[in-house]
Amino acid sequence: MTPPRWLFWHRRDLRLADNLGLAAAARATAAVTGVFVLDPTILDAQAPATIPGALPAVAPARLWFLQESLRELAESWRAAGSRLLILRGDPEQLLPRVAAALGAEVVAWNRDVEPFARERDRRVARALQADGRKVLAGWDQLLVEPEALATGAGDPYRVYGPYWRSWRRRVEQLEALGSAASGGLDPLPAPRSLIDCDPTALADLPVLGQAPGKAPFRGLQHDFSGSDLCPCRPGEAAAQQQLAAFCTGLEGGGRRAPLLTYDEGRNLPGEAGTSALSAALKFGTLSPRQAWTGSQQARQTVAALGGAEEALASIQVWEQELAWREFYQQALFHFPELAEGPYRPQWRAFPWENSPERFAAWREGLTGMPIIDAAMRQLNESGWMHNRCRMVVASFLVKDLICDWRWGEAAFMARLVDGDLAANNGGWQWSASSGMDPKPLRIFNPATQAAKFDPEARYIRHWLPELKHVSTRDLLSGEIAPLERRGYPAPLVNHKLQQARFKALYATIKA
C-alpha cells in the first residue's frame, strides 16, 4: 500500500537534522516532499521611501547565504531519498497547487514570530484547508515557545533580566524530557529512507531548476561579492563545523575553543571570539537545540576537568546570548507593533535632525571616526559586523548624528547576512533607548569604546588600510592631523557637543 504523501514547507529551517516539523512529518509517513517558495513579496521588497538611499529590504549577503544553503539542502533531500521543490511565487497560490498535484494529504511547517509571516501562514492555511488539506504547524526556531513564559501577572516579559531567569528554569525542565521528539532538547537525527514523489506529477508545476556549477537558482540572483570575507558559512554541514570549532576548538592542536573565553572574547572585534553562527540560526541551518547541546557538552567537559571558573562563566554568557535572541523573538511575537516603531510611545515625538548627508556618510564608512568607519566597512564588504561594533555604530548614528534609529535598522537589513527582524529591531531599539530596556538613556563614546575593545587598533587598521600609518592613539581617538588623513574625511561631528545636544532633545520628550 502506498503511504500517504505529505509536504514539508521550509522557511527558516534549512536543514534536515533536528527539524521538528520535518521530523513529525517523517514519523507520520516516509512519503515526504520538501518545498521552498521564493516569495517576490519578500525578495523584491524595498525599505520605506522615508529612508534615504533606496535600500533593499533583503541584503545581497542574505540572498547568497540562502542560495548556497538551498543548494546543499536540495542535495540532502536527494540523499535522504526524496526531493526539494523550489518555486517562485505566492505561497498562498503555489502550495495548494503543489499539494493537489502530488496528492498530499497534509502540509507541515514550523511557525514564525514575524508579523508578515504569521499573516501569510494564516492565509496559506485557509487556502489549503479550503482545498481539503490538513495543516500541521508547530514551533522549532526557539528553545522556549513564546507563549510558554509569562510574568506573575500573566503578561509577556518586557525586561530581559526576569525573562532570562524564567527562561533558564524552563530550559532546565525541557532538558529533563530528553529527546526533542518528546518535547525535550536532545537534537533529532535527519530523516532517512524517504520515498520520492512521482516526477511526472511535477510536469505542470513551476519548479525552478538549478543551473550547473555555482550558478544561482533562477530567481535568486544577487551581487554579493564578500563571501570570502564573511565569517558566516552557509549550509547545514558548515553550521555543524562552526559550532564544533566554537564549542570544542579546532582539531589537531588548534586554538582553544572560543566559547571558553567568550565572556572577554565576544567584545574584541579584532579577535575571532564569537561563534559566527548568527546567520545559521537566522536561516535555520542550525537549530537552537543543536546550539544549546554544543554549549552543554562543553560545560560537561570543563566540569570534568575541574571546572575552570572563567570557562564556566563564559559558557553561561553565551547561554544568556541565546536567551537574548529568544527574548527579542518573543517580544516581536507579543508586540508586533515593534516592527513599525518605538516601544516607548514618547519616542514617536522625538525631534530627529535626520540629515541625509550624515546618514550617507555613516552608511558608507566616511564619518571621520575610525572605529565607526571600520565597522561600517566590515559590514559593507563582508555582510557581517561584530556585535560590539553594532552597538557602537548604532549609538553613533542615533546619539551623535541624531538620525532616526529606523534609518539605521533599515541600513543594517540592507547589508547584514544575519539580518533578522526581531534581533535587529531589538538591538536598534536598545541602542536608541526606545525599546524594552530599564535603563532610560545609554550613550557610547566611540573613542572610549575603541580604546577599551580595540586597544592596539588592529580591527581599525584591518578595515581602514589607508590609515595604517596613523598612530594607535590617534586612530582610537579619531583626532588625526589633516596631513595624516591623506584623503580620509575629517570628523563629521564632535562627540561631546553632540552628546549634550542629544540630551537636550531627549529632555523634551522624557516622560
Secondary structure, DSSP 8 states (H G I E B T S, - for coil): ----EEEEE-SS---STT-HHHHHHHHH-S-EEEEEEE-HHHHT-B--TTSTT--BSS-HHHHHHHHHHHHHHHHHHHHHTS-EEEEES-HHHHHHHHHHHHTEEEEEEE---SHHHHHHHHHHHHHHHHTT-EEEEE--S-SS-TTS---TTS----SHHHHHHHHHHHHHHHHTT-BGGGTSSB------S-----GGGGTTS-B--B-STT--BTT-------TTT-S---SHHHHHHHHHHHHH--TTT----GGGGHHHHTT-TTS--S---HHHHHHTSS-HHHHHHHHHHHHHHHHHTT--HHHHHHHHHHHHHHHHHHHHHHHHHH-GGGGTS-SSGGGGG------HHHHHHHHTT-SS-HHHHHHHHHHHHHS---HHHHHHHHHIIIIIS---HHHHHHHHHTT-TT--HHHHHHHHHHHHT-SS-SSS-----HHHHHHHH-TT-HHHHHH-GGGTTS-HHHHHH----HHHHTT----SS-HHHHHHHHHHHHHTT--
